[in-house]
Amino acid sequence: MLQYIGRRLLVAIPTLFLVITAAFFMMRAAPGSPFDMDRKLSPEIEANVLAQFGMNKPLGEQYVDYLAGVVRGDLGPSLKYRDKTVLDIVKENYPVSLRLGFFAIAIASVVGVSLGVMAALRQNKLTDNVVMTVAILGVCIPTFVTAPLLVLGIASKLGWLPTAGWNDGALANMVLPIVVLSLPQIAIISRLTRAGMIEVLHSNYVRTARAKGLPEAVIVWKHALRAAILPLVSYLGPACAGLITGSLVVEKIFNLPGLGKFFVISALQRDYTVVMGMVIFYAGLILVLNLVADLLYAVLDPRVRLA
Amino acid sequence: MILASARAETITKAQAVQGRSLWEDAWRRLMRNKAAVTGMVTLAVLVLAAIVGPWLSPFTYDQVNKSDVWLPPLANGHLMGSDALGRDLLTRLLIGLRVSLAIGFVATFVSLVIGVAWGAVAGYVGGKLDEVMMRFVDVLYSLPFIFFVILLMVTFGSNIILIFVAIGAVEWLTMSRIVRGQTLTLKHKEFVEAARASGLNRGAIIARHIVPNLLGPVVVYVTLTIPAVILAESFLSFLGLGVQPPMASLGALIAGGASDMELAPWLLIFPSIVMVTTLMSFNFIGDGLRDAIDPKDR
């Protein structure tokens, strides 16, 4: 197991390297520079500023310097937010995104799995049809539609919840963002669970469990569910990528101090180091979560051997 | 003699009964699926509206009317109201739908071409090449894609061609995996062996014998990719990186509507309805096709 984790982490290094390289050169290929101001800098000042950040060197050399920095755990200073390093910015802002993402996926898993199991147990009956109709709606209504509509209805018109803002993570401020983030995930998770459950309920070992006279609840929740949620586990990686996309929108609409909003702004301002830092952060996160998903898969399914 | 011809007739008749192809079967099953048929009819209406609608409208999508600012629906000839510049929402919505659908179709086509070529070659040739090609797909899979699309848009400025290419380049991965899997099962079939025995080269076998036979799963995946692409474009437009004003897409309209929703909720509600309807029709068709072409899942 440890050996497997070690090997996976080793394989992750070239992937990260590729991500960094691609992002670095794409960012630098963009026209404009972080020091473009409304008023043009005099050439002497511009030269000094560039020299301060090592940007007067050839691009190849800057790339090697940057890589060396990343290896040492130094992501460099922000080019736009003076006195702040990229690590500062990531540290200050990721807890908001992470907290929203965590709650969203936790709620989506519990609700989605319950709905999926309910639908599978009553296949082609009313409950099933209702759940699946809601699920297809959930897949088709994007976050940037649900978010403004919920704000308009629940926050603006009814005044039950605040329309936007973080307010140091007050529960009332988190409800709508979490609901918006979790709705599409609930939809996908319930569909996956239903499909997995229906297949497993027809399998031989469930018939064996029934023949042994086990209570239905034990069969469903202990024996069948464990195998039925396997597709769900492999969905975990992409789901987190989806949450990142969702959180870009949600942070914008609800004006939350998360990482997502920095990404687009920094990219537009050519704040090279901040953009790179965030790409590395998210790529690392996705790699780790994919690894966790594979490990969970092996724990749940004894037929899978990690090699 | 008469007997023989009668027998011949019965045989042809019997063949006529049996001779229903896989596709005819699938079509019958699809037609029996109410949700899929509803989806197809709705989609046909939407496509027609997107193509013809803007011509029938008395307004153009970028026509500013200073006297018609913030009109609610039905006022002054604007069936769905107007926006802050007095532009007719219905006309903009039709144009936006046209842009979104076009991006959906074109970008999906890009992903289809790359994905099918990549997957079929990897699967058919096999060995080291297969390993390298699929490893490449694995690596790309683990990237935070939306970041790269955003970087692309920022780097090269947002123009519509780039949106096609960028989104298409993101969506081909799953396609190539599906195609490779199918190719692996096809390549040991007798007809492929026959083609090889008759001296056909690899390229021709892939193009003429492998690809036509993996259409089923590909068609299903295509109908599910189109809504994903439309969604991706809308997402970019929502962040201000997609199509640029005064051009509209469904996402751009929703983004605009969201910022003015207190003042003019219709600017948010109508585009949202059209967006959701479009996505749902595609999803219903895709689900219906999957059940029709691959009945074992039912």
Chai-1 contact restraints between the chains, C-beta under 6 A:
chainA,res_idxA,chainB,res_idxB,connection_type,confidence,min_distance_angstrom,max_distance_angstrom,comment,restraint_id
A,T15,B,V139,contact,1.0,0.0,6.0,A-B,restraint_1
A,T15,B,S142,contact,1.0,0.0,6.0,A-B,restraint_2
A,V19,B,L143,contact,1.0,0.0,6.0,A-B,restraint_3
A,M26,B,L151,contact,1.0,0.0,6.0,A-B,restraint_4
A,M26,B,T155,contact,1.0,0.0,6.0,A-B,restraint_5
A,A29,B,T155,contact,1.0,0.0,6.0,A-B,restraint_6
A,A30,B,V154,contact,1.0,0.0,6.0,A-B,restraint_7
A,A30,B,T155,contact,1.0,0.0,6.0,A-B,restraint_8
A,C140,B,V276,contact,1.0,0.0,6.0,A-B,restraint_9
A,C140,B,L279,contact,1.0,0.0,6.0,A-B,restraint_10
A,C140,B,M280,contact,1.0,0.0,6.0,A-B,restraint_11
A,C140,B,N283,contact,1.0,0.0,6.0,A-B,restraint_12
A,I141,B,V276,contact,1.0,0.0,6.0,A-B,restraint_13
A,P142,B,L231,contact,1.0,0.0,6.0,A-B,restraint_14
A,F144,B,F238,contact,1.0,0.0,6.0,A-B,restraint_15
A,F144,B,I254,contact,1.0,0.0,6.0,A-B,restraint_16
A,V145,B,S272,contact,1.0,0.0,6.0,A-B,restraint_17
A,P148,B,A258,contact,1.0,0.0,6.0,A-B,restraint_18
A,P148,B,M261,contact,1.0,0.0,6.0,A-B,restraint_19
A,P148,B,L268,contact,1.0,0.0,6.0,A-B,restraint_20
A,L152,B,M261,contact,1.0,0.0,6.0,A-B,restraint_21
A,T245,B,I146,contact,1.0,0.0,6.0,A-B,restraint_22
A,V264,B,L239,contact,1.0,0.0,6.0,A-B,restraint_23
A,A267,B,V154,contact,1.0,0.0,6.0,A-B,restraint_24
A,V279,B,F147,contact,1.0,0.0,6.0,A-B,restraint_25
A,Y282,B,P144,contact,1.0,0.0,6.0,A-B,restraint_26
A,A283,B,P144,contact,1.0,0.0,6.0,A-B,restraint_27
A,I286,B,S142,contact,1.0,0.0,6.0,A-B,restraint_28
A,I286,B,P144,contact,1.0,0.0,6.0,A-B,restraint_29
A,L287,B,S142,contact,1.0,0.0,6.0,A-B,restraint_30
